[in-house]
Amino acid sequence: MHGTNMKREREVCWRLRSLLQEEELRASADPKYAHFNDDLHVEITAFAPPAEAHARIAYALVEVRKFLVPVCFPHHLCCAAPYCLTQ
């Protein structure tokens, strides 16, 4: 279990570094990164009987949420307040 937690923590830190780098690029005037200022839209659809479609969409939302809502380990030094849900 400890190895899994460390792997997850490493992944979160990588995502956090990516977010911080994205913020720096967003603040730059470089037109190559102008799309970082646009809204992100995700469409999830399912074609199935209602109960099955609901289950598929619920599963998809859980999977997508992992990439949209960062998780933070409060004891870790790489956690920055704007991205940390535990502070």
Secondary structure as UniProt FT lines:
FT   HELIX           2..27
FT   HELIX           31..37
FT   HELIX           50..68
FT   TURN            74..75
FT   TURN            77..78
FT   HELIX           81..83
FT   TURN            85..86
//
